Amino acid sequence: MKGQADTIGIAMRRALLGEIEGTCITRTKSKKISHEYATIMGIQESVHEILMNLKEIVLRSNLYGTCEALTRSGLLIGA
């Protein structure tokens, strides 16, 4: 019975989480960065660490769908 309960629990969790609406950063794009594990001259953190920190930003929005935003450094962020 434990295996069946795990299977049902996982399916229920996915269904419930799929219904939660929210706003988050889903992608980034920069002309100066070639790949995720690159380094940026003058920046101590790697691009990977910067991307992981972007996931912690809390956003609020009344919009539905996707939108894009540019940062001062020219980093394109999709939300």
Number of C-alpha atoms within 10 A of each C-alpha: 5 7 8 9 10 11 10 11 12 12 11 12 10 10 11 10 9 9 8 7 8 13 15 18 19 11 13 15 14 13 8 10 13 11 11 12 11 13 15 12 8 6 9 10 13 14 18 14 12 13 15 10 10 16 12 10 9 10 10 8 9 7 9 9 7 11 10 11 12 13 8 6 7 12 15 16 18 15 17
